């Protein structure tokens, strides 16, 4: 069974305000008190403004959305994450914006590469968001990203 994730992760309060103008956006609460907004096809179409002049190497980051994430980060840290795995093999990418600037990443692990000593790209960004992994294998597991295997599973 595969695993796919393309999403924005930030504080629940920040995301609820940030996506008010996007009727296709769904904010789902996570522990510690974060939330996730899955990048659905509808949201992708709604927020794509241009062909990104700086793709950052993501495969599903809407064109121009990196500037939106930078704007959102003026009120708190905002991350964009992607993961795709099948049969234990896959790739992961993550970045973090703080105060309007890209401050972490993009971090990436491609198919066949091991995670860095600091952890997976998503775990590293979650750590920067303040996630405490106590009692869990890593930050990815601590916020429950292992509970759902596809972005559609996050939707109501």
N, C-alpha and C positions, 0 to 999 in steps of 0.2 A: 504494500500500500504506500502511496506517495504522500508527501507533505509539501504544501505550497503556502507561502505567506508573502503578501505585499501590503504594507500597512504603515500608518503613522502611529507613533506611540508617544504620549506625553501625559501630563497630569490631566485627570478627568475634568477638572474645572476649566483648564485652558482649552481643551478640545471641544467641550460643550459650547463655549462662546465662539471659538474659531470657526466652527462648521455651521453656524446658524444660517448662513446664506446659501448653504449647499443642501437642498432637500434630499439628495441621494446619499448623503453621508450618514453613516450609522456609527454612533459612539457606544462602545461596549466596555463596561468597567472591568478592570483588572485589579488584582491585589496591589497594595502598597502606595498610595492610592493613584494608580495610573489607569489609563484607558487606551483603547486601540480603535483606530478607524481603518477598516479594511479598504484597500483600493479596489473597489468593484469596477466592472466595465462602465457602468453608468457614472460613477464618480470620476473615473479616468477621463471620460469624454467631457464632463462638466468643467473640470479644472484645467484641462490642457489648453494653454494659451498660445503656444508657439512650439516650433521645433526647438528643443533645448539646445542652446549654444554651449552648454556645459553639462553633458549627460551624467557625469560623475560615475559612469560605468554601470548604472542600474538598468535593468531590463524592463521595468514597468513604471518608472518615475515619470509622471506626466510632464510633457514639455512646459517649461516655465514654472512648474510647481516648486522647484527648489527655492525660487524667490518668495513664493507664498510661505513656505516653511520658515524661511529666514525672517519674514515679517511676523509670523506667529510667535517666533522665539523671543521677540522683544518683551513678552510677558512671562516667559518661562522656557526652559529647555524643551526642544522638540526633536524627535528622532524619526527617521524613515528607515524601514528595515525590509529586507527581502530574503527569503529562504526557499530553496527548492531541493527536495531530497526524494529519492526512490530507492528502496532496498539498501538504505544506509549510505548511499553515495549521492553527493549533491554539492550545492554551493550556497553561500550566504554572504550578504552585503549589508552594511549599516553605516549611517552617518548621523551626526548630531549637530544641531544649530543652537547657539546660545547668544542672546543679545544681538540678533541679526546677522551673526557670523557663523560660518561652518567651522566648528571647533574640533570635531573628532571625525576622522575619516575623509572620504569613505574607506571603511575597512572592508576587506574581502577575503574570502577563502573560496577558491575554485575547486571544482571536482578533483578529487585525488590528493588535495593538500591537507595537511593536518592543521588543527586549530593552534593558534599561538599559545604560548605559556599563559598569557593573560586571559585566555578563553576565546570563545567564538566571537565574531564581530558583533552579533546581536547582544550577547552577554556583556561585552565590554561597554556598549552604549547604554544598556540598561543599568549597569553599575554607575555610569555617569549621571543617570537619572535618579540615582539614590536607592536603587533596589538592593535589599539585603537578602542574600542567598541562604542565610542561616537555616539549616535543616534540609536544604535542597542541594542537588548536584551542582547547579549553576543558576545564574540569574534568569535564564531562559525558562527553566523549570519553575523557579520561584514565583514568577508572575503568571504561570499557567499557560504559557504558549504551547506546551505539549498536549494540552487537553483537546485541541481541535486540529484536524489535519489539513483542512482546506479553507481558504478565505471565506467561502460560502457558509461554512459551519459557524462563523462568527455572527452571521446575520440572523435577525429574529425570524 
